[in-house]
Amino acid sequence: MRIVNLLKIAWRAIKLNKMRTFLTMLGIIIGVASVIAMLAIGEGSKESIKSQISSMGSNMITIRPGAGMQGGVRTDPGSMQSLKLEDYKALKEQASLLTHLSPQVNGTGQVINGPNNWPTSVYGVSPDYTDIRVLEVENGSMFTDAEVRSAAKVAVIGQTVVENIFPDGEDPVGKMIRFNKIPFKVIGVLAPKGENTFGQDQDDVILAPYTTIQKRILAIDHFQAIVASAVSEEQAQQAVEEASEILRDQHNIGEYEEDDFNVFSMEELISAFSSTSEMLTVLLVAIASISLFIGGIGIMNIMYVSVKERTREIGLRMAVGGQEMDILMQFLIEAILISITGGIIGVSLGVATTLLIENILQWPTFITAYSIIISFAVCAFTGIFFGWYPARKASSLDPIIALRYE
Protein backbone atom coordinates (compact mmCIF):
# COMPACT_ATOMS: atom_id res chain seq x y z
CA MET A 1 0.00 0.00 0.00
CA ARG A 2 2.87 2.36 0.86
CA ILE A 3 4.35 1.85 -2.63
CA VAL A 4 0.99 2.78 -4.20
CA ASN A 5 0.85 6.01 -2.20
CA LEU A 6 4.45 6.84 -3.14
CA LEU A 7 3.61 6.24 -6.81
CA LYS A 8 0.63 8.64 -6.55
CA ILE A 9 2.77 11.31 -4.86
CA ALA A 10 5.52 10.92 -7.49
CA TRP A 11 3.02 11.09 -10.35
CA ARG A 12 1.41 14.28 -8.93
CA ALA A 13 4.87 15.87 -8.63
CA ILE A 14 5.61 15.01 -12.26
CA LYS A 15 2.28 16.44 -13.47
CA LEU A 16 2.88 19.75 -11.64
CA ASN A 17 5.90 20.46 -13.90
CA LYS A 18 4.87 18.97 -17.24
CA MET A 19 7.19 20.98 -19.50
CA ARG A 20 10.21 20.56 -17.23
CA THR A 21 9.51 16.83 -16.97
CA PHE A 22 9.19 16.49 -20.75
CA LEU A 23 12.46 18.33 -21.34
CA THR A 24 14.10 16.04 -18.77
CA MET A 25 12.72 13.00 -20.61
CA LEU A 26 13.96 14.26 -23.98
CA GLY A 27 17.47 12.84 -23.59
CA ILE A 28 16.02 9.44 -22.65
CA ILE A 29 13.49 9.55 -25.52
CA ILE A 30 16.13 10.41 -28.13
CA GLY A 31 18.59 7.88 -26.69
CA VAL A 32 16.12 4.98 -26.65
CA ALA A 33 14.75 5.82 -30.10
CA SER A 34 18.29 6.04 -31.50
CA VAL A 35 19.36 2.72 -29.95
CA ILE A 36 16.29 0.88 -31.31
CA ALA A 37 16.66 2.43 -34.78
CA MET A 38 20.41 1.71 -34.95
CA LEU A 39 19.95 -1.90 -33.79
CA ALA A 40 17.12 -2.35 -36.32
CA ILE A 41 19.31 -1.03 -39.15
CA GLY A 42 22.25 -3.21 -38.03
CA GLU A 43 20.14 -6.36 -37.75
CA GLY A 44 18.37 -5.57 -41.02
CA SER A 45 21.64 -5.18 -42.91
CA LYS A 46 22.95 -8.42 -41.39
CA GLU A 47 19.81 -10.35 -42.40
CA SER A 48 19.91 -8.75 -45.85
CA ILE A 49 23.54 -9.81 -46.35
CA LYS A 50 22.74 -13.36 -45.23
CA SER A 51 19.73 -13.69 -47.54
CA GLN A 52 21.56 -12.21 -50.54
CA ILE A 53 24.60 -14.42 -50.07
CA SER A 54 22.32 -17.42 -49.52
CA SER A 55 20.56 -16.60 -52.79
CA MET A 56 23.93 -17.16 -54.49
CA GLY A 57 23.94 -20.67 -52.97
CA SER A 58 24.06 -20.96 -49.18
CA ASN A 59 25.94 -24.29 -49.29
CA MET A 60 28.20 -23.31 -52.19
CA ILE A 61 31.89 -24.13 -51.93
CA THR A 62 34.49 -22.39 -54.06
CA ILE A 63 37.94 -23.72 -54.88
CA ARG A 64 40.45 -21.26 -56.30
CA PRO A 65 44.06 -21.78 -57.38
CA GLY A 66 46.95 -19.98 -55.73
CA ALA A 67 49.13 -20.58 -52.66
CA GLY A 68 48.71 -18.28 -49.72
CA MET A 69 45.87 -16.23 -51.19
CA GLN A 70 44.50 -13.96 -48.49
CA GLY A 71 41.77 -11.45 -49.21
CA GLY A 72 42.19 -12.02 -52.94
CA VAL A 73 45.94 -11.20 -52.95
CA ARG A 74 47.91 -13.66 -55.06
CA THR A 75 51.24 -14.24 -53.34
CA ASP A 76 52.48 -16.96 -55.68
CA PRO A 77 51.68 -16.30 -59.37
CA GLY A 78 53.26 -19.61 -60.38
CA SER A 79 50.53 -21.57 -58.62
CA MET A 80 47.64 -19.82 -60.36
CA GLN A 81 47.31 -22.64 -62.89
CA SER A 82 47.08 -25.38 -60.26
CA LEU A 83 43.48 -26.49 -60.95
CA LYS A 84 43.22 -28.96 -63.80
CA LEU A 85 40.65 -31.29 -65.33
CA GLU A 86 42.13 -34.16 -63.29
CA ASP A 87 41.30 -32.27 -60.05
CA TYR A 88 37.70 -31.81 -61.15
CA LYS A 89 37.40 -35.51 -61.98
CA ALA A 90 39.00 -36.55 -58.66
CA LEU A 91 36.57 -34.39 -56.69
CA LYS A 92 33.62 -35.73 -58.69
CA GLU A 93 34.62 -39.35 -58.08
CA GLN A 94 35.89 -39.19 -54.48
CA ALA A 95 33.97 -36.43 -52.67
CA SER A 96 30.99 -37.84 -50.78
CA LEU A 97 29.86 -34.50 -49.31
CA LEU A 98 29.59 -32.67 -52.64
CA THR A 99 26.40 -33.03 -54.68
CA HIS A 100 27.15 -30.83 -57.70
CA LEU A 101 30.48 -29.71 -59.21
CA SER A 102 31.38 -27.37 -62.02
CA PRO A 103 34.65 -25.99 -63.37
CA GLN A 104 34.64 -22.23 -63.94
CA VAL A 105 36.56 -20.10 -66.41
CA ASN A 106 35.50 -16.62 -67.36
CA GLY A 107 36.40 -13.67 -69.51
CA THR A 108 35.00 -10.30 -70.56
CA GLY A 109 34.24 -8.83 -73.94
CA GLN A 110 31.57 -7.51 -76.31
CA VAL A 111 28.50 -9.57 -77.14
CA ILE A 112 27.03 -8.62 -80.50
CA ASN A 113 23.69 -9.16 -82.19
CA GLY A 114 23.44 -7.31 -85.50
CA PRO A 115 23.87 -3.58 -84.78
CA ASN A 116 23.47 -4.09 -81.01
CA ASN A 117 26.41 -4.78 -78.74
CA TRP A 118 26.97 -4.90 -74.98
CA PRO A 119 30.07 -5.35 -72.73
CA THR A 120 29.55 -8.39 -70.52
CA SER A 121 31.16 -11.46 -68.93
CA VAL A 122 31.09 -15.00 -70.21
CA TYR A 123 31.37 -17.93 -67.79
CA GLY A 124 32.50 -21.33 -68.94
CA VAL A 125 30.80 -23.90 -66.69
CA SER A 126 29.16 -27.31 -66.64
CA PRO A 127 25.38 -28.00 -66.53
CA ASP A 128 25.59 -28.40 -62.72
CA TYR A 129 26.38 -24.69 -62.40
CA THR A 130 22.70 -23.68 -62.36
CA ASP A 131 22.01 -25.97 -59.36
CA ILE A 132 25.07 -24.68 -57.50
CA ARG A 133 24.27 -20.98 -58.05
CA VAL A 134 20.49 -21.43 -57.71
CA LEU A 135 19.86 -20.24 -61.27
CA GLU A 136 16.77 -21.06 -63.29
CA VAL A 137 16.44 -21.25 -67.06
CA GLU A 138 13.25 -19.32 -67.77
CA ASN A 139 13.13 -19.86 -71.52
CA GLY A 140 14.78 -22.60 -73.55
CA SER A 141 17.16 -25.06 -71.87
CA MET A 142 20.61 -25.47 -70.31
CA PHE A 143 23.36 -27.04 -72.40
CA THR A 144 24.13 -30.73 -71.81
CA ASP A 145 27.20 -32.77 -70.83
CA ALA A 146 27.43 -33.91 -74.45
CA GLU A 147 27.68 -30.30 -75.60
CA VAL A 148 30.41 -29.73 -72.99
CA ARG A 149 32.40 -32.72 -74.28
CA SER A 150 32.10 -31.52 -77.88
CA ALA A 151 32.91 -27.90 -76.97
CA ALA A 152 29.70 -26.78 -78.65
CA LYS A 153 29.26 -23.07 -79.35
CA VAL A 154 26.00 -22.70 -77.43
CA ALA A 155 25.09 -20.18 -74.73
CA VAL A 156 22.53 -19.34 -72.07
CA ILE A 157 22.19 -15.60 -71.50
CA GLY A 158 20.96 -13.39 -68.65
CA GLN A 159 18.14 -10.85 -68.76
CA THR A 160 20.43 -7.80 -68.88
CA VAL A 161 22.15 -9.17 -71.97
CA VAL A 162 18.75 -9.91 -73.55
CA GLU A 163 17.51 -6.35 -72.91
CA ASN A 164 20.60 -4.80 -74.49
CA ILE A 165 21.17 -6.93 -77.58
CA PHE A 166 17.53 -7.86 -78.24
CA PRO A 167 15.92 -4.47 -77.50
CA ASP A 168 12.89 -5.12 -79.72
CA GLY A 169 11.63 -7.88 -77.44
CA GLU A 170 12.17 -10.75 -79.86
CA ASP A 171 12.75 -14.25 -78.48
CA PRO A 172 16.55 -14.83 -78.26
CA VAL A 173 16.29 -18.63 -78.16
CA GLY A 174 17.59 -20.08 -81.42
CA LYS A 175 19.28 -16.84 -82.50
CA MET A 176 23.00 -16.49 -83.24
CA ILE A 177 25.11 -13.97 -81.32
CA ARG A 178 28.85 -13.27 -81.30
CA PHE A 179 31.18 -12.90 -78.35
CA ASN A 180 34.58 -11.49 -79.30
CA LYS A 181 33.98 -12.63 -82.92
CA ILE A 182 33.12 -16.21 -81.84
CA PRO A 183 29.54 -17.18 -82.86
CA PHE A 184 27.24 -18.75 -80.25
CA LYS A 185 23.74 -20.12 -80.58
CA VAL A 186 21.42 -18.95 -77.80
CA ILE A 187 19.65 -22.02 -76.39
CA GLY A 188 18.29 -20.54 -73.14
CA VAL A 189 17.53 -17.41 -71.12
CA LEU A 190 18.07 -17.23 -67.34
CA ALA A 191 15.36 -16.03 -64.97
CA PRO A 192 16.17 -12.59 -63.47
CA LYS A 193 18.08 -12.49 -60.14
CA GLY A 194 19.00 -8.81 -59.74
CA GLU A 195 22.08 -7.49 -57.94
CA ASN A 196 24.03 -9.50 -55.38
CA THR A 197 25.51 -8.31 -52.06
CA PHE A 198 28.47 -6.71 -53.84
CA GLY A 199 26.29 -4.66 -56.20
CA GLN A 200 27.08 -6.93 -59.15
CA ASP A 201 24.32 -7.48 -61.72
CA GLN A 202 23.74 -11.25 -61.71
CA ASP A 203 21.72 -10.98 -64.94
CA ASP A 204 24.61 -9.49 -66.93
CA VAL A 205 26.14 -12.85 -67.80
CA ILE A 206 26.54 -15.45 -70.50
CA LEU A 207 26.94 -19.14 -69.63
CA ALA A 208 28.64 -21.51 -72.07
CA PRO A 209 30.38 -24.92 -71.87
CA TYR A 210 33.72 -24.53 -70.08
CA THR A 211 35.50 -26.47 -72.81
CA THR A 212 34.29 -23.96 -75.41
CA ILE A 213 35.49 -20.96 -73.40
CA GLN A 214 38.83 -22.62 -72.66
CA LYS A 215 39.51 -23.41 -76.33
CA ARG A 216 37.76 -20.61 -78.26
CA ILE A 217 37.99 -17.58 -75.96
CA LEU A 218 40.80 -17.95 -73.40
CA ALA A 219 43.13 -20.55 -74.96
CA ILE A 220 43.96 -22.16 -71.61
CA ASP A 221 43.88 -25.71 -70.24
CA HIS A 222 43.46 -24.89 -66.53
CA PHE A 223 40.47 -23.72 -64.48
CA GLN A 224 40.14 -20.37 -62.75
CA ALA A 225 37.92 -21.99 -60.12
CA ILE A 226 35.87 -25.05 -59.27
CA VAL A 227 32.50 -24.46 -57.62
CA ALA A 228 30.46 -27.09 -55.83
CA SER A 229 27.46 -27.63 -53.56
CA ALA A 230 27.77 -29.31 -50.17
CA VAL A 231 25.24 -32.00 -49.26
CA SER A 232 23.77 -29.54 -46.72
CA GLU A 233 24.57 -26.15 -45.24
CA GLU A 234 25.38 -27.82 -41.89
CA GLN A 235 28.00 -30.05 -43.54
CA ALA A 236 29.62 -27.27 -45.58
CA GLN A 237 32.71 -27.08 -43.36
CA GLN A 238 33.19 -30.86 -43.49
CA ALA A 239 32.87 -30.69 -47.27
CA VAL A 240 35.58 -27.99 -47.37
CA GLU A 241 37.92 -30.24 -45.37
CA GLU A 242 37.13 -33.25 -47.57
CA ALA A 243 37.78 -31.30 -50.79
CA SER A 244 41.06 -29.99 -49.35
CA GLU A 245 42.24 -33.51 -48.51
CA ILE A 246 41.40 -34.80 -51.99
CA LEU A 247 43.24 -31.91 -53.69
CA ARG A 248 46.27 -32.19 -51.39
CA ASP A 249 46.54 -35.85 -52.33
CA GLN A 250 45.95 -35.03 -56.01
CA HIS A 251 48.74 -32.41 -55.98
CA ASN A 252 51.12 -34.55 -53.88
CA ILE A 253 51.37 -31.88 -51.19
CA GLY A 254 53.25 -32.98 -48.08
CA GLU A 255 51.97 -32.65 -44.51
CA TYR A 256 53.95 -29.47 -43.78
CA GLU A 257 53.79 -27.97 -47.27
CA GLU A 258 51.55 -25.07 -48.21
CA ASP A 259 48.46 -25.72 -50.35
CA ASP A 260 48.53 -24.39 -53.90
CA PHE A 261 44.76 -23.86 -53.77
CA ASN A 262 42.14 -22.27 -51.50
CA VAL A 263 38.83 -23.81 -50.48
CA PHE A 264 36.14 -21.76 -48.75
CA SER A 265 32.39 -21.92 -48.20
CA MET A 266 29.64 -19.30 -48.28
CA GLU A 267 29.27 -19.86 -44.54
CA GLU A 268 32.71 -18.30 -44.04
CA LEU A 269 31.73 -15.36 -46.23
CA ILE A 270 28.45 -14.87 -44.33
CA SER A 271 30.35 -15.05 -41.02
CA ALA A 272 32.89 -12.44 -42.18
CA PHE A 273 30.21 -10.01 -43.36
CA SER A 274 28.10 -10.59 -40.23
CA SER A 275 31.10 -9.82 -38.01
CA THR A 276 31.70 -6.55 -39.86
CA SER A 277 28.01 -5.67 -39.63
CA GLU A 278 27.96 -6.44 -35.90
CA MET A 279 30.99 -4.21 -35.30
CA LEU A 280 29.30 -1.33 -37.11
CA THR A 281 26.08 -1.94 -35.16
CA VAL A 282 27.97 -1.84 -31.85
CA LEU A 283 29.64 1.41 -32.91
CA LEU A 284 26.31 2.98 -33.88
CA VAL A 285 24.64 1.85 -30.64
CA ALA A 286 27.57 3.19 -28.61
CA ILE A 287 27.15 6.58 -30.26
CA ALA A 288 23.37 6.52 -29.72
CA SER A 289 23.87 5.52 -26.07
CA ILE A 290 25.56 8.84 -25.39
CA SER A 291 22.05 10.38 -25.52
CA LEU A 292 20.95 7.97 -22.77
CA PHE A 293 23.88 9.02 -20.61
CA ILE A 294 23.10 12.71 -21.19
CA GLY A 295 19.45 11.98 -20.40
CA GLY A 296 20.50 10.34 -17.14
CA ILE A 297 22.50 13.42 -16.17
CA GLY A 298 19.42 15.49 -16.96
CA ILE A 299 17.34 13.36 -14.59
CA MET A 300 19.93 13.73 -11.82
CA ASN A 301 20.04 17.49 -12.35
CA ILE A 302 16.28 18.00 -12.33
CA MET A 303 15.79 15.71 -9.32
CA TYR A 304 18.45 17.64 -7.44
CA VAL A 305 16.60 20.88 -8.27
CA SER A 306 13.35 19.24 -7.16
CA VAL A 307 14.88 18.33 -3.78
CA LYS A 308 15.95 21.95 -3.30
CA GLU A 309 12.50 23.26 -4.25
CA ARG A 310 10.67 20.85 -1.93
CA THR A 311 12.95 21.04 1.08
CA ARG A 312 10.16 22.40 3.31
CA GLU A 313 7.79 19.67 2.07
CA ILE A 314 10.42 17.03 2.93
CA GLY A 315 10.89 18.56 6.40
CA LEU A 316 7.12 18.53 6.95
CA ARG A 317 6.79 14.89 5.92
CA MET A 318 9.62 13.88 8.20
CA ALA A 319 8.17 15.95 11.08
CA VAL A 320 4.84 14.07 10.91
CA GLY A 321 6.55 10.68 11.03
CA GLY A 322 7.93 10.09 7.56
CA GLN A 323 10.93 7.74 7.54
CA GLU A 324 14.17 8.27 5.62
CA MET A 325 13.34 5.26 3.45
CA ASP A 326 9.95 6.76 2.56
CA ILE A 327 11.54 10.03 1.43
CA LEU A 328 14.27 8.16 -0.48
CA MET A 329 11.70 5.92 -2.22
CA GLN A 330 9.48 8.90 -3.08
CA PHE A 331 12.21 10.69 -5.05
CA LEU A 332 13.68 7.46 -6.46
CA ILE A 333 10.26 6.37 -7.77
CA GLU A 334 9.82 9.82 -9.30
CA ALA A 335 13.15 9.49 -11.14
CA ILE A 336 12.28 5.96 -12.32
CA LEU A 337 8.83 7.10 -13.55
CA ILE A 338 10.43 9.90 -15.58
CA SER A 339 12.94 7.44 -17.05
CA ILE A 340 10.43 4.67 -17.80
CA THR A 341 7.88 7.08 -19.32
CA GLY A 342 10.64 8.52 -21.49
CA GLY A 343 11.57 4.96 -22.41
CA ILE A 344 8.01 4.12 -23.53
CA ILE A 345 7.84 7.25 -25.69
CA GLY A 346 11.36 6.49 -26.99
CA VAL A 347 10.44 2.92 -27.96
CA SER A 348 7.37 4.18 -29.86
CA LEU A 349 9.45 6.84 -31.60
CA GLY A 350 12.19 4.30 -32.36
CA VAL A 351 9.75 1.86 -33.96
CA ALA A 352 8.10 4.67 -35.96
CA THR A 353 11.51 5.94 -37.11
CA THR A 354 12.55 2.44 -38.15
CA LEU A 355 9.39 2.00 -40.24
CA LEU A 356 9.96 5.39 -41.89
CA ILE A 357 13.57 4.46 -42.71
CA GLU A 358 12.45 1.17 -44.25
CA ASN A 359 9.59 2.67 -46.29
CA ILE A 360 11.13 5.97 -47.37
CA LEU A 361 14.87 5.21 -47.65
CA GLN A 362 14.27 1.54 -48.58
CA TRP A 363 16.92 0.39 -46.11
CA PRO A 364 16.52 -3.16 -44.73
CA THR A 365 15.56 -3.06 -41.02
CA PHE A 366 14.67 -5.70 -38.44
CA ILE A 367 13.34 -4.80 -34.99
CA THR A 368 14.29 -7.41 -32.40
CA ALA A 369 12.51 -8.03 -29.09
CA TYR A 370 15.80 -7.90 -27.20
CA SER A 371 16.46 -4.31 -28.35
CA ILE A 372 13.17 -3.17 -26.75
CA ILE A 373 13.80 -5.21 -23.58
CA ILE A 374 17.34 -3.82 -23.27
CA SER A 375 16.04 -0.27 -23.78
CA PHE A 376 13.53 -0.64 -20.92
CA ALA A 377 16.16 -2.24 -18.70
CA VAL A 378 18.57 0.62 -19.41
CA CYS A 379 15.83 3.16 -18.69
CA ALA A 380 15.08 1.56 -15.30
CA PHE A 381 18.80 1.41 -14.50
CA THR A 382 19.23 5.04 -15.57
CA GLY A 383 16.37 6.14 -13.28
CA ILE A 384 17.81 4.24 -10.32
CA PHE A 385 21.45 5.16 -10.94
CA PHE A 386 20.96 8.87 -11.60
CA GLY A 387 18.03 9.27 -9.21
CA TRP A 388 19.77 7.67 -6.24
CA TYR A 389 21.99 10.60 -5.26
CA PRO A 390 19.22 13.28 -5.21
CA ALA A 391 16.89 10.84 -3.40
CA ARG A 392 19.59 10.03 -0.85
CA LYS A 393 20.23 13.74 -0.44
CA ALA A 394 16.52 14.34 0.29
CA SER A 395 16.23 11.47 2.80
CA SER A 396 19.27 12.66 4.75
CA LEU A 397 17.95 16.21 5.39
CA ASP A 398 17.53 17.29 9.01
CA PRO A 399 13.75 17.90 9.48
CA ILE A 400 14.28 21.01 11.61
CA ILE A 401 16.68 22.61 9.12
CA ALA A 402 14.35 21.58 6.30
CA LEU A 403 11.36 23.28 7.92
CA ARG A 404 13.34 26.49 8.32
CA TYR A 405 14.49 26.45 4.66
CA GLU A 406 13.30 29.45 2.64
Secondary structure, 3 states (H helix, E strand, C coil): CHHHHHHHHHHHHHHHCHHHHHHHHHHHHHHHHHHHHHHHHHHHHHHHHHHHHHHCCCCEEEEEECCCCECCECCCHHHCCCCCHHHHHHHHHHCCCEEEEEEEEEEEEEEEECCEEEEEEEEEECCCHHHHCCCCEEEECCCCHHHHHCCCCEEEECHHHHHHHCCCCCCCCCCEEEECCEEEEEEEEECCCCECCCCCECCCEEEEEHHHHHHHHHCCCCCCEEEEEECCCCCHHHHHHHHHHHHHHHCCCCCCCCCCEEEEEHHHHHHHHHHHHHHHHHHHHHHHHHHHHHHHHHHHHHHHHHHHHCHHHHHHHHHCCCCHHHHHHHHHHHHHHHHHHHHHHHHHHHHHHHHHHHHHHCCCCCCCHHHHHHHHHHHHHHHHHHHHHHHHHHHCCCHHHHHHCC
